[in-house]
Amino acid sequence: MAATKTVNYTSEQEAVIVAMATKAEKGLLDSAAAEMLAADFGKTVKSVVAKLSRMGVYQKKVYTTKTGAEVVKKDSLADKLAEICGLTEAEATSLEKANKTCLAKIIAKLEG
């Protein structure tokens, strides 16, 4: 006997998602839309985000600094400085202990 698959999202729910995505900027939905859909559908936000991702209409939250700039990780700065200065991997590893602001200033000075 063949088991029937339980439908997690109805075609009506999928139509709502498509309609919202069509109206959204760039055709993508964000975490606020996922929260709203989760409440409307009686689902968890994680479930809705997964569905939106599978449908190709989810835009993950973009993290920025207080000034609105893109977040850069300290190890990326250390790697970049090591590349600029021609350091070995062992020497580069020690840079990761330095202050992030200091690394950024050194890179800016060397590139400027």
N, CA, C and O atoms as CSV, one atom per row, in Angstrom:
chain,resi,resn,atom,element,x,y,z
A,1,MET,N,N,0.838,-1.172,0.000
A,1,MET,CA,C,0.000,0.000,0.000
A,1,MET,C,C,0.889,1.244,0.000
A,1,MET,O,O,1.789,1.361,0.832
A,2,ALA,N,N,0.648,2.154,-0.907
A,2,ALA,CA,C,1.444,3.371,-1.043
A,2,ALA,C,C,0.992,4.402,-0.022
A,2,ALA,O,O,-0.201,4.626,0.181
A,3,ALA,N,N,1.978,5.022,0.616
A,3,ALA,CA,C,1.674,6.062,1.598
A,3,ALA,C,C,1.411,7.373,0.859
A,3,ALA,O,O,2.072,7.700,-0.126
A,4,THR,N,N,0.432,8.103,1.361
A,4,THR,CA,C,0.145,9.402,0.750
A,4,THR,C,C,0.975,10.462,1.457
A,4,THR,O,O,1.170,10.413,2.672
A,5,LYS,N,N,1.454,11.406,0.687
A,5,LYS,CA,C,2.290,12.467,1.225
A,5,LYS,C,C,1.400,13.562,1.803
A,5,LYS,O,O,0.437,13.997,1.170
A,6,THR,N,N,1.735,13.997,3.007
A,6,THR,CA,C,1.011,15.084,3.644
A,6,THR,C,C,1.490,16.394,3.048
A,6,THR,O,O,2.693,16.646,2.980
A,7,VAL,N,N,0.570,17.217,2.621
A,7,VAL,CA,C,0.906,18.507,2.038
A,7,VAL,C,C,1.076,19.513,3.173
A,7,VAL,O,O,0.156,19.754,3.954
A,8,ASN,N,N,2.266,20.091,3.245
A,8,ASN,CA,C,2.558,21.043,4.306
A,8,ASN,C,C,2.000,22.429,3.976
A,8,ASN,O,O,1.520,23.139,4.860
A,9,TYR,N,N,2.068,22.805,2.710
A,9,TYR,CA,C,1.544,24.086,2.255
A,9,TYR,C,C,0.554,23.826,1.129
A,9,TYR,O,O,0.865,23.135,0.159
A,10,THR,N,N,-0.623,24.379,1.267
A,10,THR,CA,C,-1.645,24.189,0.242
A,10,THR,C,C,-1.321,25.042,-0.975
A,10,THR,O,O,-0.487,25.945,-0.910
A,11,SER,N,N,-1.976,24.752,-2.060
A,11,SER,CA,C,-1.770,25.550,-3.269
A,11,SER,C,C,-2.262,26.986,-3.045
A,11,SER,O,O,-1.731,27.925,-3.638
A,12,GLU,N,N,-3.272,27.151,-2.192
A,12,GLU,CA,C,-3.760,28.491,-1.875
A,12,GLU,C,C,-2.694,29.286,-1.106
A,12,GLU,O,O,-2.479,30.468,-1.372
A,13,GLN,N,N,-2.035,28.624,-0.155
A,13,GLN,CA,C,-0.979,29.284,0.607
A,13,GLN,C,C,0.189,29.653,-0.312
A,13,GLN,O,O,0.754,30.740,-0.197
A,14,GLU,N,N,0.542,28.755,-1.212
A,14,GLU,CA,C,1.610,29.041,-2.166
A,14,GLU,C,C,1.232,30.216,-3.069
A,14,GLU,O,O,2.085,31.029,-3.426
A,15,ALA,N,N,-0.049,30.303,-3.437
A,15,ALA,CA,C,-0.518,31.419,-4.271
A,15,ALA,C,C,-0.383,32.739,-3.515
A,15,ALA,O,O,-0.024,33.757,-4.106
A,16,VAL,N,N,-0.667,32.725,-2.215
A,16,VAL,CA,C,-0.514,33.929,-1.389
A,16,VAL,C,C,0.954,34.354,-1.366
A,16,VAL,O,O,1.269,35.538,-1.487
A,17,ILE,N,N,1.845,33.378,-1.210
A,17,ILE,CA,C,3.282,33.665,-1.184
A,17,ILE,C,C,3.725,34.281,-2.513
A,17,ILE,O,O,4.444,35.281,-2.529
A,18,VAL,N,N,3.297,33.687,-3.617
A,18,VAL,CA,C,3.666,34.193,-4.944
A,18,VAL,C,C,3.126,35.607,-5.147
A,18,VAL,O,O,3.823,36.468,-5.684
A,19,ALA,N,N,1.884,35.847,-4.720
A,19,ALA,CA,C,1.285,37.177,-4.866
A,19,ALA,C,C,2.058,38.211,-4.054
A,19,ALA,O,O,2.300,39.321,-4.527
A,20,MET,N,N,2.441,37.851,-2.843
A,20,MET,CA,C,3.205,38.772,-1.998
A,20,MET,C,C,4.571,39.051,-2.609
A,20,MET,O,O,5.029,40.194,-2.619
A,21,ALA,N,N,5.218,38.014,-3.114
A,21,ALA,CA,C,6.546,38.177,-3.711
A,21,ALA,C,C,6.479,39.054,-4.955
A,21,ALA,O,O,7.385,39.845,-5.217
A,22,THR,N,N,5.401,38.909,-5.717
A,22,THR,CA,C,5.222,39.707,-6.931
A,22,THR,C,C,5.109,41.188,-6.591
A,22,THR,O,O,5.616,42.041,-7.320
A,23,LYS,N,N,4.443,41.488,-5.480
A,23,LYS,CA,C,4.247,42.872,-5.062
A,23,LYS,C,C,5.472,43.433,-4.334
A,23,LYS,O,O,5.644,44.650,-4.258
A,24,ALA,N,N,6.314,42.559,-3.806
A,24,ALA,CA,C,7.466,42.992,-3.006
A,24,ALA,C,C,8.557,43.599,-3.880
A,24,ALA,O,O,8.658,43.321,-5.075
A,25,GLU,N,N,9.360,44.431,-3.246
A,25,GLU,CA,C,10.500,45.042,-3.930
A,25,GLU,C,C,11.460,43.943,-4.366
A,25,GLU,O,O,11.818,43.081,-3.564
A,26,LYS,N,N,11.870,43.965,-5.595
A,26,LYS,CA,C,12.781,42.982,-6.196
A,26,LYS,C,C,12.187,41.575,-6.226
A,26,LYS,O,O,12.900,40.613,-6.513
A,27,GLY,N,N,10.911,41.443,-5.938
A,27,GLY,CA,C,10.279,40.122,-5.953
A,27,GLY,C,C,10.737,39.204,-4.842
A,27,GLY,O,O,10.607,37.983,-4.938
A,28,LEU,N,N,11.282,39.800,-3.772
A,28,LEU,CA,C,11.796,39.005,-2.656
A,28,LEU,C,C,11.105,39.390,-1.358
A,28,LEU,O,O,10.775,40.555,-1.137
A,29,LEU,N,N,10.891,38.402,-0.507
A,29,LEU,CA,C,10.267,38.630,0.791
A,29,LEU,C,C,11.340,38.581,1.870
A,29,LEU,O,O,12.349,37.892,1.717
A,30,ASP,N,N,11.124,39.311,2.961
A,30,ASP,CA,C,12.101,39.366,4.038
A,30,ASP,C,C,11.572,38.682,5.293
A,30,ASP,O,O,10.513,38.054,5.274
A,31,SER,N,N,12.326,38.812,6.388
A,31,SER,CA,C,11.937,38.141,7.629
A,31,SER,C,C,10.622,38.665,8.196
A,31,SER,O,O,9.882,37.915,8.832
A,32,ALA,N,N,10.323,39.944,7.972
A,32,ALA,CA,C,9.052,40.498,8.457
A,32,ALA,C,C,7.880,39.837,7.741
A,32,ALA,O,O,6.865,39.525,8.363
A,33,ALA,N,N,8.021,39.624,6.430
A,33,ALA,CA,C,6.971,38.943,5.664
A,33,ALA,C,C,6.839,37.492,6.124
A,33,ALA,O,O,5.731,36.964,6.214
A,34,ALA,N,N,7.962,36.858,6.413
A,34,ALA,CA,C,7.933,35.463,6.886
A,34,ALA,C,C,7.192,35.360,8.214
A,34,ALA,O,O,6.419,34.427,8.428
A,35,GLU,N,N,7.431,36.317,9.102
A,35,GLU,CA,C,6.740,36.325,10.396
A,35,GLU,C,C,5.232,36.496,10.210
A,35,GLU,O,O,4.439,35.833,10.878
A,36,MET,N,N,4.848,37.380,9.308
A,36,MET,CA,C,3.435,37.615,9.054
A,36,MET,C,C,2.774,36.359,8.462
A,36,MET,O,O,1.686,35.963,8.880
A,37,LEU,N,N,3.442,35.749,7.498
A,37,LEU,CA,C,2.896,34.536,6.877
A,37,LEU,C,C,2.804,33.398,7.892
A,37,LEU,O,O,1.841,32.631,7.880
A,38,ALA,N,N,3.794,33.288,8.761
A,38,ALA,CA,C,3.779,32.241,9.780
A,38,ALA,C,C,2.552,32.389,10.673
A,38,ALA,O,O,1.890,31.402,10.993
A,39,ALA,N,N,2.253,33.612,11.071
A,39,ALA,CA,C,1.081,33.859,11.908
A,39,ALA,C,C,-0.202,33.539,11.139
A,39,ALA,O,O,-1.122,32.933,11.688
A,40,ASP,N,N,-0.262,33.951,9.860
A,40,ASP,CA,C,-1.455,33.710,9.050
A,40,ASP,C,C,-1.681,32.223,8.771
A,40,ASP,O,O,-2.816,31.748,8.772
A,41,PHE,N,N,-0.582,31.491,8.533
A,41,PHE,CA,C,-0.689,30.081,8.150
A,41,PHE,C,C,-0.668,29.124,9.338
A,41,PHE,O,O,-0.908,27.927,9.176
A,42,GLY,N,N,-0.379,29.649,10.545
A,42,GLY,CA,C,-0.278,28.773,11.715
A,42,GLY,C,C,0.960,27.897,11.641
A,42,GLY,O,O,0.934,26.742,12.066
A,43,LYS,N,N,2.038,28.437,11.105
A,43,LYS,CA,C,3.303,27.718,10.943
A,43,LYS,C,C,4.381,28.436,11.742
A,43,LYS,O,O,4.173,29.548,12.227
A,44,THR,N,N,5.534,27.788,11.873
A,44,THR,CA,C,6.656,28.460,12.507
A,44,THR,C,C,7.339,29.355,11.481
A,44,THR,O,O,7.235,29.128,10.275
A,45,VAL,N,N,8.029,30.361,11.966
A,45,VAL,CA,C,8.757,31.259,11.073
A,45,VAL,C,C,9.812,30.462,10.303
A,45,VAL,O,O,10.025,30.696,9.113
A,46,LYS,N,N,10.467,29.525,10.983
A,46,LYS,CA,C,11.500,28.702,10.339
A,46,LYS,C,C,10.912,27.908,9.173
A,46,LYS,O,O,11.542,27.788,8.122
A,47,SER,N,N,9.723,27.373,9.355
A,47,SER,CA,C,9.060,26.621,8.293
A,47,SER,C,C,8.752,27.515,7.104
A,47,SER,O,O,8.964,27.127,5.955
A,48,VAL,N,N,8.251,28.713,7.383
A,48,VAL,CA,C,7.898,29.641,6.309
A,48,VAL,C,C,9.152,30.103,5.570
A,48,VAL,O,O,9.151,30.189,4.341
A,49,VAL,N,N,10.225,30.402,6.314
A,49,VAL,CA,C,11.477,30.811,5.676
A,49,VAL,C,C,11.989,29.696,4.768
A,49,VAL,O,O,12.451,29.960,3.658
A,50,ALA,N,N,11.908,28.454,5.237
A,50,ALA,CA,C,12.350,27.318,4.419
A,50,ALA,C,C,11.520,27.222,3.144
A,50,ALA,O,O,12.065,26.987,2.065
A,51,LYS,N,N,10.211,27.400,3.259
A,51,LYS,CA,C,9.338,27.350,2.084
A,51,LYS,C,C,9.654,28.479,1.113
A,51,LYS,O,O,9.746,28.260,-0.095
A,52,LEU,N,N,9.821,29.689,1.644
A,52,LEU,CA,C,10.152,30.832,0.800
A,52,LEU,C,C,11.497,30.614,0.101
A,52,LEU,O,O,11.664,30.973,-1.065
A,53,SER,N,N,12.445,30.028,0.818
A,53,SER,CA,C,13.757,29.749,0.226
A,53,SER,C,C,13.639,28.738,-0.905
A,53,SER,O,O,14.238,28.909,-1.967
A,54,ARG,N,N,12.856,27.675,-0.671
A,54,ARG,CA,C,12.658,26.654,-1.723
A,54,ARG,C,C,11.970,27.266,-2.938
A,54,ARG,O,O,12.227,26.861,-4.072
A,55,MET,N,N,11.099,28.239,-2.701
A,55,MET,CA,C,10.396,28.892,-3.806
A,55,MET,C,C,11.250,29.979,-4.463
A,55,MET,O,O,10.874,30.539,-5.492
A,56,GLY,N,N,12.405,30.271,-3.854
A,56,GLY,CA,C,13.318,31.261,-4.417
A,56,GLY,C,C,12.894,32.699,-4.232
A,56,GLY,O,O,13.283,33.568,-5.013
A,57,VAL,N,N,12.093,32.965,-3.198
A,57,VAL,CA,C,11.603,34.332,-2.989
A,57,VAL,C,C,11.999,34.912,-1.632
A,57,VAL,O,O,11.444,35.927,-1.211
A,58,TYR,N,N,12.947,34.284,-0.944
A,58,TYR,CA,C,13.345,34.781,0.374
A,58,TYR,C,C,14.660,35.541,0.289
A,58,TYR,O,O,15.613,35.085,-0.342
A,59,GLN,N,N,14.700,36.704,0.930
A,59,GLN,CA,C,15.916,37.494,1.009
A,59,GLN,C,C,16.339,37.521,2.464
A,59,GLN,O,O,15.624,38.054,3.313
A,60,LYS,N,N,17.519,36.938,2.760
A,60,LYS,CA,C,17.954,36.909,4.151
A,60,LYS,C,C,18.296,38.318,4.630
A,60,LYS,O,O,18.610,39.207,3.839
A,61,LYS,N,N,18.226,38.490,5.920
A,61,LYS,CA,C,18.489,39.779,6.530
A,61,LYS,C,C,19.949,40.157,6.301
A,61,LYS,O,O,20.847,39.339,6.496
A,62,VAL,N,N,20.176,41.393,5.889
A,62,VAL,CA,C,21.521,41.889,5.664
A,62,VAL,C,C,21.953,42.653,6.905
A,62,VAL,O,O,21.305,43.614,7.319
A,63,TYR,N,N,23.048,42.210,7.483
A,63,TYR,CA,C,23.544,42.868,8.683
A,63,TYR,C,C,24.475,44.008,8.295
A,63,TYR,O,O,25.308,43.864,7.400
A,64,THR,N,N,24.329,45.140,8.974
A,64,THR,CA,C,25.172,46.300,8.725
A,64,THR,C,C,25.675,46.859,10.047
A,64,THR,O,O,25.153,46.539,11.115
A,65,THR,N,N,26.694,47.698,9.955
A,65,THR,CA,C,27.214,48.361,11.147
A,65,THR,C,C,26.286,49.509,11.532
A,65,THR,O,O,25.305,49.780,10.839
A,66,LYS,N,N,26.593,50.168,12.617
A,66,LYS,CA,C,25.779,51.303,13.062
A,66,LYS,C,C,25.739,52.413,12.018
A,66,LYS,O,O,24.773,53.172,11.941
A,67,THR,N,N,26.796,52.498,11.216
A,67,THR,CA,C,26.857,53.543,10.192
A,67,THR,C,C,26.186,53.107,8.892
A,67,THR,O,O,26.083,53.891,7.949
A,68,GLY,N,N,25.733,51.860,8.844
A,68,GLY,CA,C,25.077,51.351,7.646
A,68,GLY,C,C,26.015,50.656,6.680
A,68,GLY,O,O,25.587,50.193,5.623
A,69,ALA,N,N,27.285,50.579,7.033
A,69,ALA,CA,C,28.268,49.917,6.170
A,69,ALA,C,C,28.156,48.395,6.309
A,69,ALA,O,O,27.613,47.882,7.288
A,70,GLU,N,N,28.679,47.695,5.314
A,70,GLU,CA,C,28.678,46.236,5.340
A,70,GLU,C,C,29.580,45.744,6.472
A,70,GLU,O,O,30.638,46.321,6.720
A,71,VAL,N,N,29.162,44.684,7.155
A,71,VAL,CA,C,29.941,44.115,8.245
A,71,VAL,C,C,31.125,43.347,7.647
A,71,VAL,O,O,30.955,42.500,6.770
A,72,VAL,N,N,32.316,43.661,8.138
A,72,VAL,CA,C,33.523,42.968,7.716
A,72,VAL,C,C,34.092,42.258,8.938
A,72,VAL,O,O,34.276,42.874,9.988
A,73,LYS,N,N,34.370,40.972,8.803
A,73,LYS,CA,C,34.896,40.207,9.929
A,73,LYS,C,C,36.379,40.475,10.110
A,73,LYS,O,O,37.101,40.756,9.154
A,74,LYS,N,N,36.815,40.382,11.353
A,74,LYS,CA,C,38.198,40.679,11.686
A,74,LYS,C,C,39.165,39.743,10.971
A,74,LYS,O,O,40.227,40.178,10.527
A,75,ASP,N,N,38.815,38.469,10.853
A,75,ASP,CA,C,39.737,37.540,10.190
A,75,ASP,C,C,39.900,37.878,8.706
A,75,ASP,O,O,40.952,37.607,8.126
A,76,SER,N,N,38.874,38.466,8.085
A,76,SER,CA,C,38.992,38.910,6.697
A,76,SER,C,C,39.977,40.065,6.583
A,76,SER,O,O,40.761,40.136,5.637
A,77,LEU,N,N,39.929,40.976,7.565
A,77,LEU,CA,C,40.877,42.083,7.577
A,77,LEU,C,C,42.299,41.577,7.781
A,77,LEU,O,O,43.232,42.050,7.133
A,78,ALA,N,N,42.460,40.616,8.682
A,78,ALA,CA,C,43.785,40.050,8.940
A,78,ALA,C,C,44.320,39.363,7.690
A,78,ALA,O,O,45.500,39.499,7.366
A,79,ASP,N,N,43.464,38.626,6.984
A,79,ASP,CA,C,43.881,37.956,5.746
A,79,ASP,C,C,44.304,38.972,4.691
A,79,ASP,O,O,45.304,38.780,4.000
A,80,LYS,N,N,43.537,40.050,4.573
A,80,LYS,CA,C,43.846,41.071,3.578
A,80,LYS,C,C,45.170,41.758,3.898
A,80,LYS,O,O,45.982,41.990,3.002
A,81,LEU,N,N,45.390,42.083,5.166
A,81,LEU,CA,C,46.640,42.703,5.578
A,81,LEU,C,C,47.819,41.763,5.340
A,81,LEU,O,O,48.883,42.197,4.898
A,82,ALA,N,N,47.633,40.491,5.630
A,82,ALA,CA,C,48.690,39.501,5.399
A,82,ALA,C,C,49.039,39.421,3.917
A,82,ALA,O,O,50.207,39.298,3.548
A,83,GLU,N,N,48.013,39.493,3.075
A,83,GLU,CA,C,48.232,39.453,1.626
A,83,GLU,C,C,49.004,40.686,1.161
A,83,GLU,O,O,49.943,40.577,0.373
A,84,ILE,N,N,48.605,41.852,1.651
A,84,ILE,CA,C,49.263,43.104,1.264
A,84,ILE,C,C,50.739,43.082,1.673
A,84,ILE,O,O,51.611,43.518,0.921
A,85,CYS,N,N,50.999,42.567,2.875
A,85,CYS,CA,C,52.360,42.601,3.421
A,85,CYS,C,C,53.187,41.354,3.083
A,85,CYS,O,O,54.370,41.291,3.416
A,86,GLY,N,N,52.579,40.376,2.433
A,86,GLY,CA,C,53.300,39.164,2.079
A,86,GLY,C,C,53.686,38.323,3.289
A,86,GLY,O,O,54.785,37.769,3.333
A,87,LEU,N,N,52.807,38.226,4.254
A,87,LEU,CA,C,53.086,37.476,5.478
A,87,LEU,C,C,52.804,35.989,5.294
A,87,LEU,O,O,52.013,35.592,4.439
A,88,THR,N,N,53.459,35.186,6.106
A,88,THR,CA,C,53.190,33.746,6.107
A,88,THR,C,C,51.871,33.505,6.826
A,88,THR,O,O,51.325,34.402,7.468
A,89,GLU,N,N,51.373,32.288,6.709
A,89,GLU,CA,C,50.103,31.945,7.370
A,89,GLU,C,C,50.231,32.063,8.884
A,89,GLU,O,O,49.308,32.530,9.551
A,90,ALA,N,N,51.364,31.644,9.425
A,90,ALA,CA,C,51.584,31.736,10.873
A,90,ALA,C,C,51.602,33.195,11.322
A,90,ALA,O,O,51.035,33.534,12.361
A,91,GLU,N,N,52.248,34.052,10.546
A,91,GLU,CA,C,52.282,35.476,10.878
A,91,GLU,C,C,50.884,36.085,10.767
A,91,GLU,O,O,50.506,36.923,11.585
A,92,ALA,N,N,50.132,35.673,9.775
A,92,ALA,CA,C,48.775,36.187,9.574
A,92,ALA,C,C,47.862,35.793,10.729
A,92,ALA,O,O,47.008,36.577,11.143
A,93,THR,N,N,48.039,34.594,11.246
A,93,THR,CA,C,47.203,34.121,12.353
A,93,THR,C,C,47.334,35.035,13.564
A,93,THR,O,O,46.353,35.292,14.261
A,94,SER,N,N,48.546,35.528,13.814
A,94,SER,CA,C,48.734,36.404,14.973
A,94,SER,C,C,48.019,37.745,14.798
A,94,SER,O,O,47.699,38.405,15.787
A,95,LEU,N,N,47.768,38.150,13.558
A,95,LEU,CA,C,47.056,39.407,13.310
A,95,LEU,C,C,45.605,39.350,13.776
A,95,LEU,O,O,45.012,40.383,14.086
A,96,GLU,N,N,45.036,38.159,13.827
A,96,GLU,CA,C,43.631,38.017,14.221
A,96,GLU,C,C,43.389,38.429,15.659
A,96,GLU,O,O,42.246,38.622,16.071
A,97,LYS,N,N,44.472,38.565,16.429
A,97,LYS,CA,C,44.343,38.996,17.823
A,97,LYS,C,C,44.308,40.527,17.938
A,97,LYS,O,O,43.988,41.070,18.995
A,98,ALA,N,N,44.639,41.206,16.849
A,98,ALA,CA,C,44.664,42.672,16.859
A,98,ALA,C,C,43.247,43.244,16.840
A,98,ALA,O,O,42.287,42.558,16.490
A,99,ASN,N,N,43.145,44.491,17.216
A,99,ASN,CA,C,41.875,45.212,17.216
A,99,ASN,C,C,41.395,45.399,15.778
A,99,ASN,O,O,42.184,45.729,14.893
A,100,LYS,N,N,40.096,45.186,15.551
A,100,LYS,CA,C,39.508,45.283,14.208
A,100,LYS,C,C,39.677,46.678,13.616
A,100,LYS,O,O,40.017,46.812,12.440
A,101,THR,N,N,39.447,47.701,14.404
A,101,THR,CA,C,39.584,49.076,13.931
A,101,THR,C,C,41.024,49.354,13.528
A,101,THR,O,O,41.277,50.006,12.516
A,102,CYS,N,N,41.960,48.860,14.317
A,102,CYS,CA,C,43.382,49.045,14.033
A,102,CYS,C,C,43.746,48.386,12.704
A,102,CYS,O,O,44.437,48.988,11.882
A,103,LEU,N,N,43.286,47.158,12.490
A,103,LEU,CA,C,43.559,46.458,11.231
A,103,LEU,C,C,43.002,47.241,10.042
A,103,LEU,O,O,43.671,47.381,9.019
A,104,ALA,N,N,41.791,47.743,10.179
A,104,ALA,CA,C,41.164,48.502,9.089
A,104,ALA,C,C,41.952,49.771,8.779
A,104,ALA,O,O,42.112,50.128,7.612
A,105,LYS,N,N,42.449,50.460,9.818
A,105,LYS,CA,C,43.223,51.681,9.612
A,105,LYS,C,C,44.555,51.393,8.928
A,105,LYS,O,O,44.983,52.147,8.055
A,106,ILE,N,N,45.209,50.305,9.322
A,106,ILE,CA,C,46.483,49.933,8.705
A,106,ILE,C,C,46.270,49.620,7.224
A,106,ILE,O,O,47.046,50.066,6.379
A,107,ILE,N,N,45.229,48.859,6.907
A,107,ILE,CA,C,44.937,48.515,5.518
A,107,ILE,C,C,44.654,49.776,4.712
A,107,ILE,O,O,45.158,49.930,3.600
A,108,ALA,N,N,43.855,50.671,5.265
A,108,ALA,CA,C,43.520,51.923,4.572
A,108,ALA,C,C,44.779,52.737,4.298
A,108,ALA,O,O,44.919,53.321,3.223
A,109,LYS,N,N,45.683,52.779,5.253
A,109,LYS,CA,C,46.930,53.533,5.098
A,109,LYS,C,C,47.805,52.896,4.017
A,109,LYS,O,O,48.379,53.599,3.185
A,110,LEU,N,N,47.905,51.573,4.033
A,110,LEU,CA,C,48.745,50.878,3.062
A,110,LEU,C,C,48.175,50.969,1.644
A,110,LEU,O,O,48.922,51.057,0.670
A,111,GLU,N,N,46.851,50.947,1.540
A,111,GLU,CA,C,46.206,51.015,0.215
A,111,GLU,C,C,46.117,52.447,-0.288
A,111,GLU,O,O,46.016,52.679,-1.493
A,112,GLY,N,N,46.154,53.400,0.622
A,112,GLY,CA,C,45.967,54.803,0.246
A,112,GLY,C,C,47.179,55.399,-0.307
A,112,GLY,O,O,47.179,56.575,-0.670
